[in-house]
Amino acid sequence: MNDLIIEAGILTKYIAGKPGNPVIYEQYASGVSMLKLDLNAREERIMRALKQYPFLLPLCDSGLAILSPQGAIRKRLLLMLALIETDKNFTGHFINNEDASFAFIRFMTRGCIGVLKAAVGIILILLMRWK
């Protein structure tokens, strides 16, 4: 259970850019057990590496979106996203207040960065699975 709380903190910082509150962490831990989102041996190795090096999470998330979109790690990320989305402290994170100027250029830039992250993430995931 304590391991899931640590995992929840890492996922919250990744998704929202700031730590969450203990209530979200407890809801995450109970949601993982209720939904039976157990990790297999490969996913366990990946999650262990992500806990040790959380800065790799964006890259691995992009890689897992392609290699294992229905895997337990992605489902855990989606669970945390749903919990954060319903928390009043994170409301501003999901509201777009940006100026529409150069929106297409920003969209294309973010798309290219996303493709690069996915490529690097795929390589990282494959390396982590073979360890």
N, C-alpha and C positions, 0 to 999 in steps of 0.2 A: 504493500500500500504506500509506504514511504517513497519507494522508487517511482510510483506513478505520480506522486506529488511533485517530485523533482522534474519528471518528464513534462508535467503540466506547466510548470514554470518556464521551461525552455520553449515549449510550443507557444505559450502566450507571448513571450518576448519576440518570437519569430513572427507571429501573425500580427500582433498589435504594436510591436515596438516598445512595449513597456510591460512591467510585471502586472499580474492580475491580483485579485484578492483570494484569500484562502477558501472562500466559499466556492469559487469557480474551480479551484484545484480539487476540492472534495467532490464536487459534482462530476468532474472529469474522471476521477478514480472510480466512483461508483458507476458511471456510465460505461467505462471500459469493461468492468466486471459484469455488468448487467447485459451488455451487448456481446459479451464473449469475444472481445477483440484481442485474443491471445496472439502473440508473435511466434512464428516458427523459428527454427535455429538460425536461418540466414537473416531474418528480420531482427532477431535478437542481437546479432553481431552488429548490424547496421545501427540499431538504436543505441547500443553501448558506445559505439564510436561517436554518434551524434551527441550523446550526453557528455562525452569527454571533450569533443570539439564542436560546440554548438554553432560556430560560424559556418560549418559545412551544411547546415540544415537547408538553406535556400537552394543550394546546388543539388543536394540529394533529393529534395522534394521535387524539383524539376525532372530529375532523372527517373524517380519512381513514378511520376505521372505518366511516363512513357513505358517503362519496363514492367511496372506492377500497379496499374491504376486501381485495382480492386484489393490491393494488399492491406494488411492490418495497419501498417504505419500510415498510409493515406487515409484510411477510415478513422484512425485516431486523430489525425490532423483535422479532418472534417468535423469530428465531434467537438474538438476544441474550438473550431471556428464558429460552430453553432452556439456554443456556450458563450463565447465572447460577444457574438452578435446580439445576444439577448441581455447583456449586462449594461446597465445605464452608464457606467463609467467609460464605456468604449463606444458610445453612440456617435461621437464626433469622428471616429475613425472610419466609419462607413458612409459618411455624408460627403459628397463631392462639392467642395467650395472653390475649386480651381477655375481660373479664367479659361474661356474656350479658345483663346488665341493660340495658334500653332498646335491645336489639338491633334491634327493628323500627324504632324512631325513627331510629337511626343508619343503618339500611339505606335508609329513605325519604329521609333527608337526603342521603346519598351518591348516591342515584339522581337526585335533583333537581339536584344539583351536576353530575353526569355529563351530564345533558341540557343544562344551560347551557353546559358546556364544549364539547359537541358543536356546539351552535348557533354559538358564537363561533368554534370551529375551522373549521366549514364556511365561514364568512365569510372567515376568514384564508386558507384554502386557495384559495378562489376569487380573492381579491385577489393572492395569490402567483403563481397560474397566469397571470394577465393581464399581469404585469409584463413 
